[in-house]
Amino acid sequence: MSIMFSELEKYAKENKVPIILPDGIEYIENYIKENNVKNILEIGTAIAYSAIRMCSVSDDVKVTTIERNPEMISKAKENIHKFNMEDRITIIEGDALEVEVTGNYDMIFIDAAKSQYIKFFEKYTPLLNKDGVVITDNLNFHGLRENIDNIESKNLRSMMKKLNDYIEYLKNNQSFKTTFLDIGDGLGITKRND
Ligand SMILES: C[S@@+](CC[C@H](N)C(=O)[O-])C[C@H]1O[C@@H](n2cnc3c(N)ncnc32)[C@H](O)[C@@H]1O
């Protein structure tokens, strides 16, 4: 299996597809194991690398994953087929802010457009089980977040500000408690307050 993971990593690198960093996915895999996570909702499939790795933790893990880019969807389907996981990974095709998703989830993994993180959180946390967790990736954004004023690109600066807004939103959210981990590209681990 590990040879196949490395094939996906190689493809992502060669085609500049941003996938979760090794430490980040290892943390998530351990979380799934230790907390008996079964149903996962992922926002941002890309080539289905993280979906496949999460499903590989155990045969009874199921992932519903949302992706809007047709090229990514097609590659994700190919990869899911290679891993024989068609019955456990469901792709919802479309914009995560527009599609309708049902079900209840033990984990929601947010890994799509950084500028929309607050909206994703608000739209999807009603589907989170009582003891469920929201994991958000890229909160350090390649170390750029700390130096917003030095970033020349206006778009990037605006995205960084939105990412900071999300972090503040999580910190001030009375219904949820978030732990920020310096793992991978920065993970937020968010759980409901009791
Ligand atoms: C960082 S990649 C996901 C990587 C993947 N989770 C992994 O680690 O293997 C982000 C993906 O989210 C998709 N995306 C961004 N915004 C989206 C949205 N609003 N709805 C659906 N997909 C979105 C992009 O097309 C891109 O493929």
The ligand as a Tripos MOL2 file, in Angstrom:
@<TRIPOS>MOLECULE
LIG
   27    29     1     0     0
SMALL
NO_CHARGES

@<TRIPOS>ATOM
      1 C1         -5.5120   21.5780   -0.8290 C.3       1 LIG1
      2 S1         -6.4670   20.7810   -2.0420 S.3       1 LIG1
      3 C2         -7.1010   19.3570   -1.2040 C.3       1 LIG1
      4 C3         -6.0560   18.3380   -0.8770 C.3       1 LIG1
      5 C4         -6.5560   17.0450   -0.3220 C.3       1 LIG1
      6 N1         -7.4310   17.2370    0.8130 N.3       1 LIG1
      7 C5         -5.3650   16.2010    0.0980 C.2       1 LIG1
      8 O1         -4.7330   16.5330    1.1140 O.co2     1 LIG1
      9 O2         -5.0720   15.2150   -0.5790 O.co2     1 LIG1
     10 C6         -7.8890   21.7960   -2.1380 C.3       1 LIG1
     11 C7         -8.9570   21.3630   -3.1450 C.3       1 LIG1
     12 O3        -10.1720   22.0150   -2.7790 O.3       1 LIG1
     13 C8        -10.8690   22.3360   -3.9550 C.3       1 LIG1
     14 N2        -11.7640   23.4400   -3.5930 N.ar      1 LIG1
     15 C9        -11.4270   24.7090   -3.2490 C.ar      1 LIG1
     16 N3        -12.5070   25.4080   -2.9120 N.ar      1 LIG1
     17 C10       -13.5800   24.5910   -3.0640 C.ar      1 LIG1
     18 C11       -14.9810   24.7490   -2.8740 C.ar      1 LIG1
     19 N4        -15.5140   25.8970   -2.4970 N.pl3     1 LIG1
     20 N5        -15.7720   23.6720   -3.1160 N.ar      1 LIG1
     21 C12       -15.2520   22.4930   -3.5300 C.ar      1 LIG1
     22 N6        -13.9290   22.2870   -3.7150 N.ar      1 LIG1
     23 C13       -13.1030   23.3180   -3.4830 C.ar      1 LIG1
     24 C14        -9.7950   22.7020   -4.9610 C.3       1 LIG1
     25 O4        -10.2710   22.5290   -6.2790 O.3       1 LIG1
     26 C15        -8.6580   21.7460   -4.5800 C.3       1 LIG1
     27 O5         -8.6780   20.5860   -5.3820 O.3       1 LIG1
@<TRIPOS>BOND
     1     1     2 1
     2     2     3 1
     3     2    10 1
     4     3     4 1
     5     4     5 1
     6     5     6 1
     7     5     7 1
     8     7     8 2
     9     7     9 1
    10    10    11 1
    11    11    12 1
    12    11    26 1
    13    12    13 1
    14    13    14 1
    15    13    24 1
    16    14    15 ar
    17    14    23 ar
    18    15    16 ar
    19    16    17 ar
    20    17    18 ar
    21    17    23 ar
    22    18    19 1
    23    18    20 ar
    24    20    21 ar
    25    21    22 ar
    26    22    23 ar
    27    24    25 1
    28    24    26 1
    29    26    27 1
@<TRIPOS>SUBSTRUCTURE
     1 LIG1         1 GROUP 0 **** ****
